[in-house]
Amino acid sequence: MQKFFSNIGWGIVEYVRRAATPFFLKMMFGMTMLASIMISNTELRTILIAVLFVLDCVLTFILLRSMGENAYKMKVVGQLKRENKPTGLSNGDGVYRPCKEYRPYKGAVIALIASVIPAILIIVGALTGSGGARATLMIAAGWAYQPVYAVYQISADAHGLAEGAAVAGASSLWWGFILLGVFVVISTVAYIMGGPKAKLR
C-alpha cells in the first residue's frame, strides 16, 4: 500500500515537473508579446505577435517531442529491469521510476496541467469582468490571450474605434481556450512522435 501511494506521489511530482518547463517557456513568449503591444504600428505589431506565436508553437513541439524521446528511453529501462537485465542507465540519465515511462497520453496530460493557470484566469476574467484577472493573464500566460487581443486591435483599427475598444468586453477572453486547445494538440502530437523517434534511434 505504501508503495502504491509512493508511486502516485512521484507520478504527480513528475507531471508537475514536466509541465513547469513548457509553462515558463510560454510565459516568456507571452511577456514578449505583451511588450510588443506597445508598438504603435498595427501591421508590425500584428506580424511580430504572429511570429512569436509560431515560434512558441515550434519550440513547444520540440520540447514535448524531446520529453517523449526521454520517456521512451525510460520505458525501455523499465522493461529491462522487469526482465532482470542490465539497463545501461548512466548517471546523466537520471533515476528510473515507473512514472517516467512513455505513455501516449502523457503529452496531453502535461499540456493540460500547464494550462490550468491560464484556464482559471480566463474563466475568472470572463465571468467577473475583472481587470485584475485579465492583467494577470496577460503577464503570467499572455500567449493564451495576446493573439486574440491583437485580432481585436486590428478590428478596432479597421472600424476606426479607439484602441480601448480592441478588448471588446470580458467575452473576448473565451477565445483563449482555442489557443489552449492548440497547445494541447501540439503537445500531444509531439510527445507521441518522440516515442517512435527514440525507438528508431
Sequence and secondary structure as in RCSB ss.txt:
>XXXX:A:sequence
MQKFFSNIGWGIVEYVRRAATPFFLKMMFGMTMLASIMISNTELRTILIAVLFVLDCVLTFILLRSMGENAYKMK
VVGQLKRENKPTGLSNGDGVYRPCKEYRPYKGAVIALIASVIPAILIIVGALTGSGGARATLMIAAGWAYQPVYA
VYQISADAHGLAEGAAVAGASSLWWGFILLGVFVVISTVAYIMGGPKAKLR
>XXXX:A:secstr
 HHHHHHHHHHHHHHHHHHHHHHHHHHHHHHHHHHHTT   HHHHHHHHHHHHHHHHHHHHHHHHHHHHHHHHHH
HHHHHHHTT      GGG    GGGS  TTHHHHHHHHHTHHHHHHHHHHHHH  HHHHHHHHHHSGGGTHHHHH
HHHHHHHHTT  GGGGS SGGGGGGHHHHHHHHHHHHHHHHHHHHHHHHH 
